[in-house]
Amino acid sequence: MKKIYFIISLFFAVIFNTSNSYSDNLRFGAEGGLTWADMRAEETAQTLANLSGSTVTYTYDEATWMGRLFADYELSTEMSVEIGFFFTGSLDAQYTISGSSATEGYTGRGIDVAAVFNQDELFFKVGMHSSELEGNASLTIGGTKYAVSDTISGSGYLVGGGFEADENRVGLTYYSDVGGDADSDMLFLYYGVMF
């Protein structure tokens, strides 16, 4: 993730230290909506089963809110480069062992970089993200404390598209491998404004 932070810092340094003609092509925006995600509940349940030697049942949230702030630099009328920071609300999972249970909350955050292609009022994007997925380091169930998870980080790809008109946009973006976990993906449905 440090490499992407460096790229973003360099991007903004170049944009803000150049002539006004470059900054005329720069827009900022904010998006908010719902994300459907699979964030490690199955892996944590298996870890608990291995540690406890017991059957573990679990339930988990499938959706939460998500926000994203971004900068968009127009290279031409048909293509731009977008850099964003995203963060999610908590997706909770409840684990039960022999009638005792505990709840763990998972949150995600990260940085994304994408090429955006515009066709009339439609846009499509493809890129990559570097993200972190954070859960509890331990859970106490029935008086026993289990070390189950921690923050993981890694990268994946993203693809998306939507409709944009009059500085407003509606879209859908798929983020693969959140936190570098091949089983943790997100689908972000959003409304956004640009300024």
N, C-alpha and C positions, 0 to 999 in steps of 0.2 A: 504494500500500500504506500510505502514511502516514495517509491518511484513515481507513482501517479500524483502524489502531493507535490513532488518536485516539478512534474510536467505542468500541473495547473498553475503553480507559482510562476513558472517561466512564462506560460501563456499570458497571465495577467500582467506580468512585468513588461512584456513586449507590447501588449495592447495599450497600456496606460503610459508608456514612455515613447510613443510614436506620435505621428501627426494626427490631426483631427480626421483626416480621410480614413484612417484605420478605425478610429473609434466610432465613426458613422456607421460602420458595418456591424457593430457590436450591440446585441440586445441581451437583456436579462429577463428571467422569468421565474415563476413559481407554479408548482403543480401540487395538487392534493387529490386523494381518492382512496380507494380500497386496494389492498393487495391480498391475493390468495397465495398461501405459502405452505411448504412442507419444511419444517425447521427442526429436524433431529429428534423428534419425540420417539420414533421407533428405535433409534440407536440408544437413547437414554434408557428406555424400557428394557432393552436387551442387556445393557450394562448392569442395571439394577437386578435383573434376573440372575446374571452371572455372579454378582457379588453376594446376593442373598440366598441363592440356591432355591428360590421359590418362584412360583408363577407370578408374573406381574401383568396386570391389566392397565390399560391407559386410555384416556380420551384427550382430545386436543382441539383447540380452536383452529379453524381453517382460514380465517380472514381477520384482518385488522386494518387500521388506517395507515397511510403512508404519505410522506411529504417529500418534495424534491425542489431544490433551488438550482438554477443553472444559468450559464452564459452561453450565448449562441453567436458565433462569428460567421458572417456571410462571406463565402468565397465567390459565389456567383448567384444569379437569380434561381439557379436550380440546385445549388449545393451549399451546405454550411457545416461547420464543426461545432459540436455542442459538448460542454463539460458541465457535469452536475454533481451535486451532493445529495444523497437520499438517506432517509431514516424512517423506521417503522415504529408503530406502537407495539405493545406486548402481545405475543401469541402464547396463551397459557396451555400447559399440558398437565393433567392430573394422573398420578401413578398410584396404584393400589396394590398392597401386598398383605394378604391375610386380613383383609378388612380395614387396615390402616392406610391412609393416603397422604400425599403431599402434592403441592402444586409448584410447577416451575414456569417462569416466564422467559420467553425468548424474544430478543430484539435484534434487528439488523440495521446496519448503516454502511455506507460506502461511497465511493466516487466512481463516476462513469464518464467515458469518453466515447463519442459516436460521430460518425459521418451521417448527415441528414440530407436526404434527397427530396426535393420539392417538385411536384407535378400539379399545376393549378393550385387548388386548395388542399390537396392531399400531401402528406409527407410520410416518408419511410426512413427508418434509421437502423444502423447496424454498428456495433462497437463492442467494447469490453468494459468490465467493471472490476474494481478491487474492493472487497467488502469484508466486514466482520460480522460474525453471528455470535451473540453472547447469551449464555444461559447461566444457571446457578452452578457454582463449583461443587456444591454438595446438597443433599436432601436428607432430611430426618423423617423417617417413616417408622411408626411404632416404637419410638425411643432409640432407634438405631440410625446412625449417621452414615450415609454412603457418599463417596466421592464419585460424581457422575459426569460432570462436564465442565467446560471452561470456555473462554473466548477462543474461537478459531477464526482464521483469516485466510483469504486466498482470492483467486480471480476466476472469472468466467466470461462468457459472451452475453450480449444482449441483442435483441431484435425487437422492432416495434413499428408502429405507424399510427396514423390518425388523420384528423381533419383540422385545418387551421384557417381562421378568417378573422379579420379585424382585431388582431392581437389576442385572440382567444383560441384555445385548442382543446380538443378532446382526443384522447388516444389510449393505446394499450401497448405495454412493453413487457417482454418476457426477459427475466434475468436468470441465467443458468448458474448452478454451482455457487450459491451464496455462501460466503465464508470458505470457499474452496471445497465444500462438501458436495459430492456428486449427487446426493439425494435431497439437497435443499435448493429448491427453485422458487421463484416468485413470479406472479403475474400481476401487473400494476395497471389498473383501470383508473384514469384520471381526467380532471378538468384543469386547465392551466391558463394563466395570463402572462403576457409578455409586455415589457415596457422599455 
